[in-house]
Amino acid sequence: EKEAAELGKGSFKYAWVLDKLKAERERGITIDIALWKFETPKYYVTVIDAPGHRDFIKNMITGTS
């Protein structure tokens, strides 16, 4: 959260956790897909961060299929 705020991307603090590429963090857009899986006592949860920008739709389709 602190790193995101320092770069003026505080509103992206949740996406920041999954954005690994430097370009993603600097530009505030998702370029490649990322998955985060965890369990609670009741559920299995998968969080997917997928590109929504038209230039990266191919990555999103590949990653989610």
PDB file as gemmi writes it, atoms N, CA and C in Angstrom:
CRYST1    1.000    1.000    1.000  90.00  90.00  90.00 P 1                      
ATOM      1  N   GLU A   1       0.829  -1.187   0.000  1.00  0.00           N  
ATOM      2  CA  GLU A   1       0.000   0.000   0.000  1.00  0.00           C  
ATOM      3  C   GLU A   1       0.877   1.255   0.000  1.00  0.00           C  
ATOM      4  N   LYS A   2       1.937   1.211   0.799  1.00  0.00           N  
ATOM      5  CA  LYS A   2       2.841   2.360   0.888  1.00  0.00           C  
ATOM      6  C   LYS A   2       3.545   2.615  -0.443  1.00  0.00           C  
ATOM      7  N   GLU A   3       4.045   1.545  -1.081  1.00  0.00           N  
ATOM      8  CA  GLU A   3       4.731   1.697  -2.373  1.00  0.00           C  
ATOM      9  C   GLU A   3       3.789   2.261  -3.427  1.00  0.00           C  
ATOM     10  N   ALA A   4       2.563   1.769  -3.452  1.00  0.00           N  
ATOM     11  CA  ALA A   4       1.578   2.251  -4.425  1.00  0.00           C  
ATOM     12  C   ALA A   4       1.306   3.734  -4.210  1.00  0.00           C  
ATOM     13  N   ALA A   5       1.146   4.131  -2.963  1.00  0.00           N  
ATOM     14  CA  ALA A   5       0.874   5.533  -2.646  1.00  0.00           C  
ATOM     15  C   ALA A   5       2.049   6.431  -3.027  1.00  0.00           C  
ATOM     16  N   GLU A   6       3.270   5.944  -2.810  1.00  0.00           N  
ATOM     17  CA  GLU A   6       4.455   6.740  -3.145  1.00  0.00           C  
ATOM     18  C   GLU A   6       4.556   7.041  -4.634  1.00  0.00           C  
ATOM     19  N   LEU A   7       4.038   6.143  -5.473  1.00  0.00           N  
ATOM     20  CA  LEU A   7       4.062   6.369  -6.918  1.00  0.00           C  
ATOM     21  C   LEU A   7       2.771   7.011  -7.420  1.00  0.00           C  
ATOM     22  N   GLY A   8       1.927   7.460  -6.487  1.00  0.00           N  
ATOM     23  CA  GLY A   8       0.677   8.100  -6.871  1.00  0.00           C  
ATOM     24  C   GLY A   8      -0.357   7.129  -7.393  1.00  0.00           C  
ATOM     25  N   LYS A   9      -0.235   5.871  -7.014  1.00  0.00           N  
ATOM     26  CA  LYS A   9      -1.160   4.830  -7.476  1.00  0.00           C  
ATOM     27  C   LYS A   9      -1.900   4.207  -6.293  1.00  0.00           C  
ATOM     28  N   GLY A  10      -2.190   4.995  -5.283  1.00  0.00           N  
ATOM     29  CA  GLY A  10      -2.847   4.489  -4.080  1.00  0.00           C  
ATOM     30  C   GLY A  10      -4.170   3.807  -4.341  1.00  0.00           C  
ATOM     31  N   SER A  11      -4.894   4.259  -5.349  1.00  0.00           N  
ATOM     32  CA  SER A  11      -6.188   3.637  -5.654  1.00  0.00           C  
ATOM     33  C   SER A  11      -6.023   2.246  -6.263  1.00  0.00           C  
ATOM     34  N   PHE A  12      -4.802   1.897  -6.645  1.00  0.00           N  
ATOM     35  CA  PHE A  12      -4.523   0.572  -7.215  1.00  0.00           C  
ATOM     36  C   PHE A  12      -3.915  -0.373  -6.181  1.00  0.00           C  
ATOM     37  N   LYS A  13      -4.064  -0.061  -4.908  1.00  0.00           N  
ATOM     38  CA  LYS A  13      -3.354  -0.822  -3.880  1.00  0.00           C  
ATOM     39  C   LYS A  13      -3.674  -2.309  -3.893  1.00  0.00           C  
ATOM     40  N   TYR A  14      -4.879  -2.699  -4.267  1.00  0.00           N  
ATOM     41  CA  TYR A  14      -5.210  -4.129  -4.298  1.00  0.00           C  
ATOM     42  C   TYR A  14      -4.638  -4.800  -5.545  1.00  0.00           C  
ATOM     43  N   ALA A  15      -4.687  -4.145  -6.666  1.00  0.00           N  
ATOM     44  CA  ALA A  15      -4.083  -4.687  -7.887  1.00  0.00           C  
ATOM     45  C   ALA A  15      -2.566  -4.743  -7.741  1.00  0.00           C  
ATOM     46  N   TRP A  16      -2.010  -3.822  -6.980  1.00  0.00           N  
ATOM     47  CA  TRP A  16      -0.562  -3.737  -6.769  1.00  0.00           C  
ATOM     48  C   TRP A  16       0.005  -5.055  -6.246  1.00  0.00           C  
ATOM     49  N   VAL A  17      -0.752  -5.763  -5.429  1.00  0.00           N  
ATOM     50  CA  VAL A  17      -0.298  -7.032  -4.851  1.00  0.00           C  
ATOM     51  C   VAL A  17      -0.008  -8.050  -5.950  1.00  0.00           C  
ATOM     52  N   LEU A  18      -0.818  -8.064  -6.993  1.00  0.00           N  
ATOM     53  CA  LEU A  18      -0.673  -9.044  -8.062  1.00  0.00           C  
ATOM     54  C   LEU A  18       0.163  -8.550  -9.235  1.00  0.00           C  
ATOM     55  N   ASP A  19       0.323  -7.255  -9.379  1.00  0.00           N  
ATOM     56  CA  ASP A  19       1.126  -6.710 -10.479  1.00  0.00           C  
ATOM     57  C   ASP A  19       2.604  -6.888 -10.164  1.00  0.00           C  
ATOM     58  N   LYS A  20       3.275  -7.721 -10.943  1.00  0.00           N  
ATOM     59  CA  LYS A  20       4.689  -8.015 -10.693  1.00  0.00           C  
ATOM     60  C   LYS A  20       5.627  -7.251 -11.620  1.00  0.00           C  
ATOM     61  N   LEU A  21       5.167  -6.937 -12.820  1.00  0.00           N  
ATOM     62  CA  LEU A  21       6.023  -6.232 -13.773  1.00  0.00           C  
ATOM     63  C   LEU A  21       6.155  -4.760 -13.386  1.00  0.00           C  
ATOM     64  N   LYS A  22       7.351  -4.231 -13.525  1.00  0.00           N  
ATOM     65  CA  LYS A  22       7.595  -2.823 -13.218  1.00  0.00           C  
ATOM     66  C   LYS A  22       6.680  -1.919 -14.047  1.00  0.00           C  
ATOM     67  N   ALA A  23       6.499  -2.257 -15.318  1.00  0.00           N  
ATOM     68  CA  ALA A  23       5.649  -1.450 -16.204  1.00  0.00           C  
ATOM     69  C   ALA A  23       4.201  -1.435 -15.721  1.00  0.00           C  
ATOM     70  N   GLU A  24       3.729  -2.556 -15.180  1.00  0.00           N  
ATOM     71  CA  GLU A  24       2.355  -2.606 -14.670  1.00  0.00           C  
ATOM     72  C   GLU A  24       2.186  -1.636 -13.508  1.00  0.00           C  
ATOM     73  N   ARG A  25       3.134  -1.641 -12.625  1.00  0.00           N  
ATOM     74  CA  ARG A  25       3.048  -0.773 -11.449  1.00  0.00           C  
ATOM     75  C   ARG A  25       3.204   0.697 -11.814  1.00  0.00           C  
ATOM     76  N   GLU A  26       4.090   0.998 -12.722  1.00  0.00           N  
ATOM     77  CA  GLU A  26       4.308   2.392 -13.112  1.00  0.00           C  
ATOM     78  C   GLU A  26       3.128   2.957 -13.883  1.00  0.00           C  
ATOM     79  N   ARG A  27       2.558   2.158 -14.783  1.00  0.00           N  
ATOM     80  CA  ARG A  27       1.479   2.636 -15.653  1.00  0.00           C  
ATOM     81  C   ARG A  27       0.094   2.454 -15.046  1.00  0.00           C  
ATOM     82  N   GLY A  28       0.000   1.608 -14.015  1.00  0.00           N  
ATOM     83  CA  GLY A  28      -1.295   1.387 -13.377  1.00  0.00           C  
ATOM     84  C   GLY A  28      -2.235   0.541 -14.206  1.00  0.00           C  
ATOM     85  N   ILE A  29      -1.672  -0.319 -15.074  1.00  0.00           N  
ATOM     86  CA  ILE A  29      -2.497  -1.223 -15.877  1.00  0.00           C  
ATOM     87  C   ILE A  29      -1.943  -2.636 -15.754  1.00  0.00           C  
ATOM     88  N   THR A  30      -2.807  -3.609 -15.929  1.00  0.00           N  
ATOM     89  CA  THR A  30      -2.381  -5.000 -15.899  1.00  0.00           C  
ATOM     90  C   THR A  30      -2.000  -5.424 -17.307  1.00  0.00           C  
ATOM     91  N   ILE A  31      -0.799  -5.984 -17.456  1.00  0.00           N  
ATOM     92  CA  ILE A  31      -0.302  -6.423 -18.755  1.00  0.00           C  
ATOM     93  C   ILE A  31      -0.395  -7.936 -18.880  1.00  0.00           C  
ATOM     94  N   ASP A  32      -0.051  -8.637 -17.817  1.00  0.00           N  
ATOM     95  CA  ASP A  32      -0.053 -10.097 -17.821  1.00  0.00           C  
ATOM     96  C   ASP A  32      -0.999 -10.586 -16.734  1.00  0.00           C  
ATOM     97  N   ILE A  33      -1.524 -11.797 -16.894  1.00  0.00           N  
ATOM     98  CA  ILE A  33      -2.437 -12.313 -15.883  1.00  0.00           C  
ATOM     99  C   ILE A  33      -1.664 -12.726 -14.633  1.00  0.00           C  
ATOM    100  N   ALA A  34      -2.346 -12.689 -13.505  1.00  0.00           N  
ATOM    101  CA  ALA A  34      -1.773 -13.145 -12.243  1.00  0.00           C  
ATOM    102  C   ALA A  34      -2.871 -13.855 -11.460  1.00  0.00           C  
ATOM    103  N   LEU A  35      -2.490 -14.908 -10.757  1.00  0.00           N  
ATOM    104  CA  LEU A  35      -3.427 -15.672  -9.939  1.00  0.00           C  
ATOM    105  C   LEU A  35      -2.949 -15.684  -8.500  1.00  0.00           C  
ATOM    106  N   TRP A  36      -3.898 -15.644  -7.589  1.00  0.00           N  
ATOM    107  CA  TRP A  36      -3.591 -15.770  -6.173  1.00  0.00           C  
ATOM    108  C   TRP A  36      -4.644 -16.685  -5.586  1.00  0.00           C  
ATOM    109  N   LYS A  37      -4.226 -17.823  -5.065  1.00  0.00           N  
ATOM    110  CA  LYS A  37      -5.156 -18.805  -4.509  1.00  0.00           C  
ATOM    111  C   LYS A  37      -4.957 -18.901  -3.003  1.00  0.00           C  
ATOM    112  N   PHE A  38      -6.079 -19.021  -2.297  1.00  0.00           N  
ATOM    113  CA  PHE A  38      -6.015 -19.250  -0.857  1.00  0.00           C  
ATOM    114  C   PHE A  38      -7.292 -19.950  -0.412  1.00  0.00           C  
ATOM    115  N   GLU A  39      -7.247 -20.486   0.794  1.00  0.00           N  
ATOM    116  CA  GLU A  39      -8.390 -21.208   1.348  1.00  0.00           C  
ATOM    117  C   GLU A  39      -8.840 -20.563   2.644  1.00  0.00           C  
ATOM    118  N   THR A  40     -10.130 -20.625   2.875  1.00  0.00           N  
ATOM    119  CA  THR A  40     -10.692 -20.302   4.174  1.00  0.00           C  
ATOM    120  C   THR A  40     -11.240 -21.622   4.709  1.00  0.00           C  
ATOM    121  N   PRO A  41     -11.679 -21.671   5.932  1.00  0.00           N  
ATOM    122  CA  PRO A  41     -12.241 -22.931   6.424  1.00  0.00           C  
ATOM    123  C   PRO A  41     -13.432 -23.420   5.590  1.00  0.00           C  
ATOM    124  N   LYS A  42     -14.068 -22.505   4.894  1.00  0.00           N  
ATOM    125  CA  LYS A  42     -15.285 -22.862   4.164  1.00  0.00           C  
ATOM    126  C   LYS A  42     -15.143 -22.832   2.640  1.00  0.00           C  
ATOM    127  N   TYR A  43     -14.174 -22.078   2.106  1.00  0.00           N  
ATOM    128  CA  TYR A  43     -14.101 -21.857   0.665  1.00  0.00           C  
ATOM    129  C   TYR A  43     -12.676 -21.965   0.127  1.00  0.00           C  
ATOM    130  N   TYR A  44     -12.578 -22.296  -1.155  1.00  0.00           N  
ATOM    131  CA  TYR A  44     -11.351 -22.153  -1.933  1.00  0.00           C  
ATOM    132  C   TYR A  44     -11.539 -20.895  -2.770  1.00  0.00           C  
ATOM    133  N   VAL A  45     -10.584 -19.989  -2.726  1.00  0.00           N  
ATOM    134  CA  VAL A  45     -10.722 -18.706  -3.416  1.00  0.00           C  
ATOM    135  C   VAL A  45      -9.575 -18.537  -4.410  1.00  0.00           C  
ATOM    136  N   THR A  46      -9.905 -18.100  -5.615  1.00  0.00           N  
ATOM    137  CA  THR A  46      -8.903 -17.751  -6.614  1.00  0.00           C  
ATOM    138  C   THR A  46      -9.164 -16.318  -7.061  1.00  0.00           C  
ATOM    139  N   VAL A  47      -8.167 -15.470  -6.890  1.00  0.00           N  
ATOM    140  CA  VAL A  47      -8.252 -14.085  -7.343  1.00  0.00           C  
ATOM    141  C   VAL A  47      -7.463 -14.008  -8.642  1.00  0.00           C  
ATOM    142  N   ILE A  48      -8.097 -13.499  -9.687  1.00  0.00           N  
ATOM    143  CA  ILE A  48      -7.449 -13.373 -10.991  1.00  0.00           C  
ATOM    144  C   ILE A  48      -7.366 -11.895 -11.351  1.00  0.00           C  
ATOM    145  N   ASP A  49      -6.172 -11.455 -11.674  1.00  0.00           N  
ATOM    146  CA  ASP A  49      -5.967 -10.096 -12.178  1.00  0.00           C  
ATOM    147  C   ASP A  49      -5.650 -10.243 -13.658  1.00  0.00           C  
ATOM    148  N   ALA A  50      -6.575  -9.826 -14.496  1.00  0.00           N  
ATOM    149  CA  ALA A  50      -6.427 -10.002 -15.942  1.00  0.00           C  
ATOM    150  C   ALA A  50      -6.465  -8.644 -16.633  1.00  0.00           C  
ATOM    151  N   PRO A  51      -5.743  -8.521 -17.747  1.00  0.00           N  
ATOM    152  CA  PRO A  51      -5.747  -7.257 -18.484  1.00  0.00           C  
ATOM    153  C   PRO A  51      -7.137  -6.909 -19.013  1.00  0.00           C  
ATOM    154  N   GLY A  52      -7.473  -5.656 -18.926  1.00  0.00           N  
ATOM    155  CA  GLY A  52      -8.714  -5.171 -19.505  1.00  0.00           C  
ATOM    156  C   GLY A  52      -8.440  -4.206 -20.646  1.00  0.00           C  
ATOM    157  N   HIS A  53      -7.210  -3.750 -20.739  1.00  0.00           N  
ATOM    158  CA  HIS A  53      -6.811  -2.819 -21.792  1.00  0.00           C  
ATOM    159  C   HIS A  53      -6.787  -3.552 -23.129  1.00  0.00           C  
ATOM    160  N   ARG A  54      -7.289  -2.940 -24.157  1.00  0.00           N  
ATOM    161  CA  ARG A  54      -7.431  -3.619 -25.454  1.00  0.00           C  
ATOM    162  C   ARG A  54      -6.118  -4.156 -26.014  1.00  0.00           C  
ATOM    163  N   ASP A  55      -4.994  -3.518 -25.690  1.00  0.00           N  
ATOM    164  CA  ASP A  55      -3.705  -3.993 -26.195  1.00  0.00           C  
ATOM    165  C   ASP A  55      -3.278  -5.318 -25.568  1.00  0.00           C  
ATOM    166  N   PHE A  56      -3.901  -5.686 -24.449  1.00  0.00           N  
ATOM    167  CA  PHE A  56      -3.468  -6.880 -23.728  1.00  0.00           C  
ATOM    168  C   PHE A  56      -4.563  -7.936 -23.599  1.00  0.00           C  
ATOM    169  N   ILE A  57      -5.635  -7.804 -24.357  1.00  0.00           N  
ATOM    170  CA  ILE A  57      -6.736  -8.774 -24.303  1.00  0.00           C  
ATOM    171  C   ILE A  57      -6.246 -10.174 -24.652  1.00  0.00           C  
ATOM    172  N   LYS A  58      -5.306 -10.299 -25.588  1.00  0.00           N  
ATOM    173  CA  LYS A  58      -4.774 -11.617 -25.953  1.00  0.00           C  
ATOM    174  C   LYS A  58      -4.200 -12.316 -24.723  1.00  0.00           C  
ATOM    175  N   ASN A  59      -3.468 -11.590 -23.885  1.00  0.00           N  
ATOM    176  CA  ASN A  59      -2.916 -12.169 -22.658  1.00  0.00           C  
ATOM    177  C   ASN A  59      -4.032 -12.646 -21.733  1.00  0.00           C  
ATOM    178  N   MET A  60      -5.093 -11.871 -21.633  1.00  0.00           N  
ATOM    179  CA  MET A  60      -6.206 -12.223 -20.762  1.00  0.00           C  
ATOM    180  C   MET A  60      -6.876 -13.499 -21.244  1.00  0.00           C  
ATOM    181  N   ILE A  61      -7.125 -13.605 -22.533  1.00  0.00           N  
ATOM    182  CA  ILE A  61      -7.787 -14.789 -23.088  1.00  0.00           C  
ATOM    183  C   ILE A  61      -6.907 -16.019 -22.901  1.00  0.00           C  
ATOM    184  N   THR A  62      -5.630 -15.889 -23.155  1.00  0.00           N  
ATOM    185  CA  THR A  62      -4.701 -17.006 -22.987  1.00  0.00           C  
ATOM    186  C   THR A  62      -4.657 -17.458 -21.533  1.00  0.00           C  
ATOM    187  N   GLY A  63      -4.592 -16.532 -20.631  1.00  0.00           N  
ATOM    188  CA  GLY A  63      -4.463 -16.863 -19.216  1.00  0.00           C  
ATOM    189  C   GLY A  63      -5.703 -17.450 -18.589  1.00  0.00           C  
ATOM    190  N   THR A  64      -6.855 -17.060 -19.062  1.00  0.00           N  
ATOM    191  CA  THR A  64      -8.086 -17.548 -18.452  1.00  0.00           C  
ATOM    192  C   THR A  64      -8.610 -18.814 -19.100  1.00  0.00           C  
ATOM    193  N   SER A  65      -8.024 -19.215 -20.222  1.00  0.00           N  
ATOM    194  CA  SER A  65      -8.522 -20.433 -20.882  1.00  0.00           C  
ATOM    195  C   SER A  65      -7.840 -21.676 -20.360  1.00  0.00           C  
TER     196      SER A  65                                                      
END                                                                             
